[in-house]
Amino acid sequence: MSRLVEPHGGGTLKPLLAPQAERAEELKRAEGLKKIPMTSREVSDVLMLSMGAYTPLDGFMGEADWRGACLDMTLSSGLFWPIPVTLSADKALADSIHDEEEVALVDSENGRIMAVMRVTEKYAPDKALECDHVFRTTDMAHPGVEKVMNQGEINLAGPVAVLDEGEFPSMFGDLYVRPNESRAQFAEKGWSEVAAFQTRNPMHRSHEYLVKIAAEVTDGVFIHQVLGKLKPGDIPADVRTEAIQAMIDNYFRPGTVIQAGYPIEMRYAGPREALFHALIRQNYGCSHLIVGRDHAGVGDYYGPFDAHHIFDEVGPERLTTRPLKIDITFYCVKCYGMATAKTCPHGKEDQIQVSGTEQRRMLSAGEEIPPEFSRPEVVKVLQEYYAGLED
């Protein structure tokens, strides 16, 4: 019997990928259905539904679940859920669809049919309400707000059967890990307490320090990177993977960490998204989520520890996976190593602040990356990537 945390909402993973034997015939049938174009975020959500990462959802949310997720992070069933998962369409297309009609969900970037959905409900969401509660702002400069405000006027809801995962599995190979696969890996290693580390950047010294703290207090760490669409200027997944592996190979004991990825697209919802990341990691089998400074934040919309505080409002009876809250990390020249504001007694003049943004700036400018900032094996991978951009 597994000693890992149970999947969210009932203890059984719920992947929505149709059986292999049925997909070809269903795809052929889907060609004759009305086509609903999906944004990159909706494509990402279909992939997450496909692999069971959004267990126990069976498709895109109806109005009661959407409203509950926005207002009090609770579905109509009473289950905790902090972020809406919805599919939008323009009004003319939505009006042409009748109740219980099946439609084909299409990646708008390439026209690929990915899933079939039975439309059980249509509703006009209050986009400002969603943004105000989920993002704590309606400022269009916030990338998550901009995405919601520019989506179609009508949400379509209903159960989904995924027929095609697109190029993601082949593009990322062994890095593309589904929840049932991560659980099998953890069980094989004999892990029961697993900490997830979310990243969309190559790992610098602060990241390394966070993961090593987690490795001290759990059986192992799941270094889990974002494979979905990122912001302009972010380092692509293949380069990031190589850089992270260079750190693992040179600075971690064998068997203490696993690197993997998942196809989520960041919403940049700060505290709410930290809770969502924890829920998803519960489905992956992780008992803890490392939550550092400004988790899933963007700009100055959230305080540095808002993502820590929100977990205090959500007890383990609602969300099993718990946070490992870690203070701001930095290199201290007097401590001769990495430290946090909680452990280091020295002043800011002795601290070297380490951030992915500053590292990208230095790499773009061709500046030397100091060893206090990033490991040389990691820097080498990143310098080769940036040199290729110049060429």
PyMOL commands that set and color helices and strands:
alter all, ss='L'
color gray80, all
select helices_A, chain A and resi 20-30+40-51+63-72+91-95+127-134+143-149+168-175+179-189+205-217+237-251+271-284+306-312+348-350+356-364+376-390
alter helices_A, ss='H'
color red, helices_A
select strands_A, chain A and resi 34-38+59-60+87-89+102-107+112-118+121-123+154-162+194-199+220-226+257-262+288-291+322-325+329-332+337-340+351-353
alter strands_A, ss='S'
color yellow, strands_A
deselect
rebuild
show_as cartoon
